[in-house]
């Protein structure tokens, strides 16, 4: 199966030592795409970049990870966005962004019919609330049309709410954008804390009920150190974390979980097996600074072969 992950990758500066920062590349949907590719899933990244050396370096890095870049748009004279990560003593992070004119924001406005047709033929289209926040009303309308086309062609849509208030003009716009696409989502991968901030869900059960009412069939609520709660195939599953750890850096915890879960499900694993796979990968990722762990640190054999059921 082929997965297209749509969103934005930015230049990342992560706090190192003595006031210095390490440069990398990151973004929620890019992180998930990278881990999916490492887990053997045929993965394409869908975004827009500039024609500058940093954009070129991103493409080289993605290809080295096995991510396909055929659907990356180049906008001459533009530069990718940038963000800076700082961490507190508990490993929790805070961000500063420079991304108002990032080319990724114009991808859907500039995509032609041929591009949208190709994207509609993927088996899975993966996106997040941050992806939604990139686009204006016109872009989000075209995205909704694309998601509908994916499903009409027999594909599926996976969505991680990943709500970040700074990306939205107001909370009402964010709620409306989420609610517009939820009926087109097959697999929802929300983080409880984010959903509570956006929709005031009292707990994970309320979050699941709201998403089911919207038409989502498979729901995985990520709850940090409590593990995940899954509603799928007629049952409710409470999956504890792989290990109880004190995280070094929680950057990409949810992104890596999503990759582990989706890769396992694509490989034929049951929801409970997929939840455990996601927890295992995320548990390893949060023990390393930055969003991306070394290849040799990747867990082995977390994906079961077979067909998605």
C-alpha positions, 0 to 999 in steps of 0.5 A, spaced: 500 500 500 502 507 498 501 512 503 501 520 501 503 524 507 501 531 506 503 537 510 510 542 512 517 540 513 521 546 516 528 547 518 529 545 526 533 548 531 533 544 537 537 546 544 543 542 545 548 544 550 552 551 552 546 555 549 548 552 542 542 549 537 543 543 533 540 544 526 535 538 523 529 538 519 522 536 522 514 537 522 509 533 524 507 529 518 514 529 515 516 525 522 510 520 521 512 519 513 520 518 515 518 513 520 513 509 516 518 509 510 523 506 515 518 501 517 517 499 510 511 502 508 511 505 501 511 513 503 511 519 499 511 526 502 507 532 499 508 539 500 512 545 497 519 547 498 523 553 495 529 552 490 534 554 496 540 550 499 536 548 505 530 545 501 535 541 496 538 538 503 531 536 505 530 533 499 536 529 499 535 527 506 528 525 505 530 520 499 536 517 503 530 515 508 526 512 502 521 517 502 518 518 495 518 526 493 515 526 486 509 530 489 514 535 492 512 542 489 518 547 488 516 555 488 522 559 486 525 564 490 522 561 496 524 559 503 522 553 508 519 555 514 523 555 521 522 553 528 526 552 534 525 547 540 527 548 547 525 543 553 524 543 560 527 539 565 521 534 564 522 533 557 516 537 555 518 542 549 516 549 547 516 552 540 518 558 536 516 559 529 518 563 523 513 560 517 508 565 515 511 565 508 513 558 508 511 555 501 508 549 503 502 554 505 500 554 498 501 547 495 493 546 495 492 553 492 497 551 486 496 544 485 493 542 478 488 537 476 493 532 474 496 533 481 490 532 485 488 526 481 495 522 482 494 524 490 487 521 490 489 514 487 494 513 494 491 507 498 492 512 504 492 519 505 495 522 512 494 529 514 494 532 521 491 539 524 497 542 523 496 540 515 489 543 516 492 550 519 497 551 513 491 552 508 486 558 507 479 557 506 480 555 498 486 550 500 481 547 505 476 546 500 480 543 495 483 538 501 476 536 502 474 535 495 481 531 495 479 526 501 472 525 498 476 523 491 481 518 495 475 515 499 471 514 492 477 511 489 477 506 495 483 509 499 483 511 506 484 517 510 488 518 517 488 524 521 491 526 527 488 532 530 494 535 533 491 542 534 496 548 535 492 554 537 498 559 534 496 556 527 489 558 527 486 565 527 481 563 532 478 557 535 472 557 532 475 556 525 479 550 527 473 547 530 469 548 523 475 546 519 476 539 523 468 538 523 468 539 515 473 533 514 472 528 520 466 525 516 471 523 511 476 520 516 477 512 516 482 512 522 483 518 527 489 518 531 488 524 536 492 526 542 487 527 548 490 533 551 489 537 544 482 535 543 480 537 550 483 544 548 479 544 542 473 541 543 473 541 551 472 533 551 471 531 558 475 525 557 478 520 552 471 516 552 467 523 550 473 524 545 471 517 542 464 518 542 464 525 538 469 522 533 464 516 532 458 521 531 462 524 526 463 518 522 470 515 524 470 508 524 477 507 527 479 511 533 486 511 537 486 516 543 493 518 545 494 519 552 501 520 553 504 516 559 497 512 560 498 509 553 492 509 548 485 508 548 482 504 541 475 504 539 475 499 533 472 493 530 466 493 535 471 493 541 474 498 546 481 497 548 486 500 553 493 499 551 498 501 556 505 504 554 510 499 552 515 501 558 514 507 564 520 511 562 522 518 564 522 522 557 528 526 555 524 529 549 517 528 547 518 531 540 515 527 535 512 522 540 505 522 537 508 522 530 512 516 531 506 513 535 502 514 528 507 511 524 508 505 528 500 504 529 499 505 521 504 501 519 502 495 523 495 496 521 497 496 513 501 490 515 495 486 517 496 487 525 490 487 529 488 494 533 491 491 539 497 489 536 498 496 532 497 500 539 503 496 542 507 497 536 505 505 536 507 505 544 513 501 543 516 506 537 514 512 541 517 510 547 524 509 544 523 516 540 522 520 547 528 517 550 532 521 545 533 529 543 530 531 537 524 528 533 528 523 529 532 517 532 538 514 529 536 508 524 540 503 529 535 505 534 529 503 531 525 497 534 525 490 530 519 486 527 513 491 530 510 490 523 506 484 522 505 482 514 498 481 511 493 485 508 489 491 512 483 488 515 
